[in-house]
Amino acid sequence: MGTVLVTGGSGFIGSHCIVQLLAAGHRLRRTVRSLEREGVVRAMLQQGGAEPGERLSFVEADLQRDAG
């Protein structure tokens, strides 16, 4: 399976998409405004029944900065 970039994954629809993509065996790269949110996102996914492990990585995309 390929790697899928997911934006907006904190919302209701986005989080369900992430769970389904993981269940289908995809690797995911998910954007967050701050990398400090990684633990919160992983906990949310675990509550939804997903155990992404190494198949989920994070990249910072801060829309408040030009570098993001």
FIVOTI-530868 format. One line per 5 residues: number of its first residue (from 1); their letters; for each residue x, y, z of N, C-alpha, C. Coordinates in Angstrom, 1 decimal. Layout:
<marvos>
NUM	A	X:Y:Z:X:Y:Z:X:Y:Z  ...
</marvos>
This chain:
<marvos>
1	MGTVL	0.8:-1.2:0.0:0.0:0.0:0.0:0.9:1.2:0.0  0.3:2.3:-0.5:1.0:3.6:-0.6:0.9:4.4:0.7  1.5:5.6:0.7:1.4:6.5:1.8:0.3:7.6:1.4  -0.6:7.9:2.3:-1.6:8.8:2.1:-1.4:10.0:3.0  -1.5:11.2:2.5:-1.4:12.5:3.3:-2.8:12.8:3.7
6	VTGGS	-3.1:13.0:5.0:-4.4:13.4:5.5:-4.3:14.7:6.2  -5.1:15.7:5.7:-5.2:17.0:6.4:-6.6:17.0:7.0  -6.8:17.8:8.0:-8.1:17.9:8.7:-8.5:16.6:9.4  -7.5:15.9:9.9:-7.8:14.6:10.5:-8.3:14.7:11.9  -8.4:15.9:12.5:-8.9:16.0:13.8:-10.4:16.1:13.9
11	GFIGS	-11.0:16.4:12.7:-12.4:16.5:12.7:-13.1:15.1:12.7  -14.4:15.2:12.7:-15.2:13.9:12.8:-15.0:13.1:11.5  -15.1:13.7:10.4:-15.0:12.9:9.1:-13.5:12.5:8.9  -12.6:13.4:9.2:-11.2:13.1:9.0:-10.7:12.0:9.8  -11.1:12.0:11.1:-10.7:10.9:12.0:-11.3:9.5:11.5
16	HCIVQ	-12.5:9.5:11.0:-13.0:8.3:10.5:-12.3:7.8:9.3  -11.9:8.8:8.4:-11.1:8.4:7.2:-9.8:7.8:7.6  -9.1:8.3:8.7:-7.9:7.8:9.1:-8.0:6.4:9.6  -9.1:6.1:10.4:-9.3:4.8:10.9:-9.5:3.8:9.8  -10.3:4.2:8.8:-10.6:3.3:7.6:-9.3:3.1:6.8
21	LLAAG	-8.5:4.1:6.6:-7.3:4.0:5.8:-6.3:3.0:6.5  -6.2:3.2:7.8:-5.3:2.3:8.6:-5.8:0.8:8.5  -7.1:0.7:8.6:-7.7:-0.7:8.5:-7.4:-1.3:7.2  -7.3:-0.5:6.1:-7.1:-1.0:4.8:-5.6:-1.3:4.5  -4.8:-0.9:5.5:-3.3:-1.2:5.4:-2.4:-0.1:4.9
26	HRLRR	-3.0:1.1:4.7:-2.2:2.2:4.2:-1.3:2.8:5.3  -0.2:3.4:4.9:0.7:4.2:5.7:0.1:5.6:5.6  0.1:6.3:6.7:-0.4:7.7:6.7:0.6:8.7:7.2  0.5:9.9:6.5:1.2:11.0:7.0:0.1:12.1:7.3  0.1:12.5:8.5:-1.0:13.4:8.9:-0.4:14.8:9.3
31	TVRSL	-1.1:15.9:8.8:-0.6:17.2:9.2:-1.2:17.6:10.5  -0.4:18.3:11.3:-0.8:18.9:12.5:-0.3:20.3:12.6  -0.9:21.2:13.3:-0.4:22.6:13.4:0.8:22.6:14.3  0.9:21.7:15.2:2.0:21.6:16.1:2.3:20.1:16.4  3.6:19.8:16.3:4.0:18.4:16.5:3.7:17.9:18.0
36	EREGV	3.5:18.9:18.8:3.2:18.5:20.2:1.8:17.8:20.3  1.0:17.9:19.3:-0.3:17.2:19.3:-0.3:15.8:18.9  0.9:15.2:18.6:1.0:13.8:18.2:0.4:12.9:19.2  0.7:13.1:20.5:0.2:12.2:21.5:-1.3:12.3:21.6  -1.9:13.4:21.5:-3.4:13.6:21.5:-4.0:12.9:20.4
41	VRAML	-3.5:13.0:19.2:-4.0:12.4:18.0:-3.9:10.9:18.1  -2.8:10.3:18.6:-2.7:8.9:18.7:-3.7:8.3:19.8  -3.9:9.1:20.9:-4.8:8.6:21.9:-6.3:8.6:21.3  -6.6:9.6:20.5:-7.9:9.7:19.9:-8.1:8.5:18.9  -7.1:8.1:18.2:-7.2:7.0:17.3:-7.3:5.7:18.0
46	QQGGA	-6.6:5.6:19.1:-6.8:4.3:19.9:-8.2:4.2:20.5  -8.8:5.3:20.9:-10.1:5.3:21.4:-11.1:4.8:20.3  -10.7:5.1:19.0:-11.6:4.7:17.9:-11.3:3.3:17.4  -10.3:2.6:18.1:-10.0:1.2:17.8:-8.9:1.0:16.8  -8.1:2.1:16.5:-7.0:2.0:15.6:-5.7:2.0:16.4
51	EPGER	-4.8:1.1:15.9:-3.4:1.0:16.5:-2.5:1.3:15.4  -2.2:2.6:15.0:-1.4:2.9:13.8:0.1:2.5:13.9  0.7:2.5:15.2:2.1:2.2:15.3:3.0:3.0:14.4  3.8:2.3:13.7:4.8:2.9:12.7:4.2:3.4:11.4  2.9:3.0:11.2:2.3:3.4:9.9:1.7:4.8:9.9
56	LSFVE	1.9:5.5:11.0:1.4:6.9:11.1:2.5:7.8:11.4  2.7:8.8:10.6:3.8:9.8:10.9:3.1:11.2:10.8  3.8:12.2:11.4:3.2:13.5:11.5:4.1:14.5:10.8  3.6:15.6:10.2:4.3:16.7:9.7:3.6:18.0:10.1  4.4:18.9:10.6:3.9:20.2:11.0:3.5:21.1:9.9
61	ADLQR	2.3:21.6:9.9:1.8:22.5:8.8:1.1:23.7:9.5  1.8:24.6:10.0:1.3:25.8:10.7:0.9:26.8:9.7  -0.4:27.0:9.5:-0.9:28.0:8.5:-0.7:29.4:8.9  -0.2:29.6:10.1:0.0:31.0:10.6:1.4:31.5:10.3  2.3:30.6:9.7:3.6:30.9:9.4:3.8:30.6:7.9
66	DAG	4.7:31.4:7.3:5.0:31.2:5.8:5.6:29.9:5.6  6.4:29.4:6.5:7.1:28.1:6.4:6.1:26.9:6.4  4.9:27.1:6.9:4.0:26.0:7.0:3.2:25.9:5.7
</marvos>
